[in-house]
Amino acid sequence: MAFICFASPSGGVGRTTLAANVARALARGDSRVIAIDLDPQNALGLHFGLDLRDAFGFLSTLHYAADPLAAWRAALRSSLSGVSFLPYGQVGLDGANAVNAALFARPDILATAIADMLSIPGLTLVADLPAGPSPALSAVLCLADLLIVPLLPTPASAAQVPAIEGGRFAGAGLAGGFDATRVRFVVNQWAAAGSMTGLIAESLVQQLGERMIGAVRYHDAVAEAAAAQNLLADVSPLSDAALDIDDLAAAVALFISRVRKHPKSEVETGINSKMSRSLYG
């Protein structure tokens, strides 16, 4: 079993797209993968072909479910990609606020459901968290094996690194026992070497060092796949971005295997050679 969380202090960094596509890449192995949407935008399931008319979800109903452990099984969806997924559910502002209030008062209802999923042998759970601090992140972070934070190659994104490393956006999750050495970064949507985004990406690589677990190049096919409610590997499997996501998934799997072998020590995951060649040409 493994629990991988995608979170970020701000939106618009490609967190949901990366979570969906990494889940797809991990599912090509032997493990069963469930992607879980903990963001009220309810966008993760769209990458797996979720019917827009399907309003039912997991987290939107968990706080009033008679049996929280049965709630996730009732909401589980399958997809053609081989990844099962749990949509958040369609809610408005009032509904999202009600969920947050319930999780703030009773974070155990979500943590217990996550722990129940992780009791399934061989399961890999990939969670998409909302941007910024949230009751959902605080509730599940102590259970996570790996927290992946996507960064864009922009000055604003680079400036957030100290706050991320200090755990301020993660809120109570760090106080709940999460090992901060399990935070890793992905530079997303960088362009060719020599461009402005390329130069910033190179600077981030040098700044982050072994704390960086991957980099994903910009490619139009990423947006095209999302618009078609498909995954990148099913639309453009040989694109630069798809190959980078495969490398990222391999690095994630390696990280998890090392965590399992050394659960109480820091796990080092440097930039793999393929990604280094991509960044530096």
N, C-alpha and C positions, 0 to 999 in steps of 0.2 A: 504494500500500500504506500501511497505517496500523496502529499497534499501541497499543491503549488498555487500560490496566490499572485495575481497581477493587480498591482495597485499603483497609484501615482498621486502626488499632491495637487495636480491640476488636470483638467480634461484636455482632449484634443491631441493626445500624444500617440494614439493608435493602440491603446491598452486592450480594448475589446477585440480588435482585429487580430492582434498578436495572440491573445488568449485562445481564440477560436482556432487559429491556424496551428499553433503549437499543440493544442489538444489533438488535432487531426494528425499531425506528424507523429505524436507519441502513440496514437492508436494503431499505427502500422506495425508496432511491436507486438509482444505477446500479452501485454496488460490490457485490461478493460479500462476505458476512459469515460468519465462523466465530467462534462463541463457544466458548471453551475453559475448562474447569473445572480449576483447579489447587488446589482445596480438597478435602481428603479427605472432607468431608461429602457430596460428590457430589450436591449439590442443584441445580446450574445446569440440568442436563438435564431436571429435572422440569418446569421452566417450558416446555420444548419438547415435552412429552409422552413423555419417556423411559419405557419399560416398566420397572417396578420389578423385574421378573425378569431384566433385562439387567444382568449383573454386570461385563461386560467394559468396560474403559476405556483411556484413553491413559496418563495419568501413573502409574497403578498398575502398568502393565506395562513402562514405558519403560526402567527400570533393568536389566531382564534381556532386553530385546529384542535379537535378533541384528542387526537393522538399525534404528537409531533413526529414520531418516528414513522408512522404510516403516511404522513403528509408528503414526504419527499418521494416515496414510491408511487403515490397517486399522481404526482405531477411529472414524473419522469417521461421524457420523450425519446424516441429513437431517430436516427438520421441515416441517410444513405452513405455517409462518410464512415460509418462504424462507430461514431462517437454518440453516446447517449447524452442528453442535456436536460437541465432543469431551468426553464425560463423563470424570471422573476415574477412575471404576471403583469398585466396591464393595469396601471393605477394612475390616478391623478395626483395632484399635490397633496390633497388631504389623505389619500391612501398611503403615499410615501411617508408622510409625517406620522401617521398612525403606526406604520411598521417601525420607523426609527424610535418612536417613543416606547414601543413594546420591547425592542431590543435593548434600549438604554436601561429599562427597568429589569428585564429578564434576559441577559445575554446568553444564559444557559440553554434557552430553548433552541437557539441556532447551533450553539456549540455541541449540544447533545445530538442533534440531527447529523451534523458533520462527522462526529465521532462514530455514529452508527454506520454511515457510508464507509468510513475508513476501516470498519471491522470486516469488510468484504475482502477476502484474500486476493492479492494481485491487482487491486483497484488503484488507478491513478485519478485523483480528483483535481481538476483545474478550475479555479474560481476567478471570476471577473468582479472586482470590487469597484464601488463608485469612487470618483475622484475626491481627494481630500480626506480629512478625518471623518469617520463614520462609525456608528454603533456596530455595523456589520463587521468592519475591519477589526475593531477592538474585540469583538466576540470570538472571531476565528483565528486571529493571528497567532495565539499561543499554540495552536494545533499545527501550524504550517511548517513544512520542511524547508520551504524556499519561498521568499518574497521577491518577485521580479518587478522592478520599477523601470518602465520605458522612459527614455529621454529623447527629445528632439534635438538635432544639432543646431540649437539656437542659443544666443546668450541668456535669454530668460530661463530656459530649461537648465543650462549649465549652472546658473546661479542658485538653483534649488537644491543642488547636491548636498551642501552642508546641513540644510534643514532635514533632508531625507535621512542622512546618516545619523543625525541627532535624534531621529525618531519622533519629531514633533508632529508630523502629519499622521503618524500611526496611533497617536493617542494612548489609551489605556492598554492597548495590546502589548506594548513593550513592557509595561509594568506588570503584565500578567504572565511574564516568563518567557517571552519570545527571545531567541538568541539572535542578536543583531548581526552576528557574523554570517547569517543566512540571508542577508539582503544582497541581491545582485542587480546590476543595471544592464539595460539593452539600449543601444543607440539606434533609433528608428528613423527611417526615411532620409538617410543621408545620400548625397549625390556624389559625383565623381571627384577623385582626388584633384586638388587645385581649386575647386569651387569654394564658395564661402561655407556651405554646409559641410563640405569635405574637410576644410581646415578646422572648423569647430569640432567635428567628429574626431579628428586626429588629436586635438587638444583634450577632449574628453577621455579618449583612450589612455593618454599619458596620465591624466589626473586620476582616473579610476583604477588603473592597473588590474590586479587580480580580482577586483570587485566587479568587473565587467564580464558578463557571461555571453554576450552576443552583440551583433550589429546587423541591421537589416537595411538593405539599400532601397532607395525609392524606385518604384516601378508603377506605371499606369495600371497594370493588371490588378494591383491590390484593390484600387477603388472600383474597377470594373467587376471584379469578383464579388465584392461586397454589395454593389448595386444589384447584381443578379441573384443575391442571396445564395452565393456559392463560396466555396473555400478556394484559396489561391492554387493549391495543388491540383484541384480539379479543373481549373481554367487555364493556368499557365504554369505547369509544373517545372519547366526549365528556365523560367525567368530568374533574374538575379535575386529578387526578393524571396521567391520560393526556395531557392537553394540555400539562402541565408537562414530561412526559417528551419529548414532541415538541420543545418549546423547548430542552430540554437536549441532545437529539440534534443539533439545528441548531447550537447553540453549540459542541458537540464538533466537528462537521464544519468549522465556521469556524476553530476553533483549529487543527485539523490542517492546513488549507489554508495558514494563516499560518506554521505550523512548517515546512512544505515550502518556503515562499518565503524564510524567514529561519531556517535550521536552527541557527545559532549565536548567535542573539540572543533576548532575552526576548520572549515573545509575550503581549500584553495582551488579555484577554478580560473585559470588564466585564459587568455584569448587563444582560441585554437588557430592552427597554422592557416587554415583556409580563410578565416576571417581576417587575419593579419595581412595576408596577401591581397584581400579585397580592399582593405583600408589604405594600404600603402602602395598598391599597384605592383 
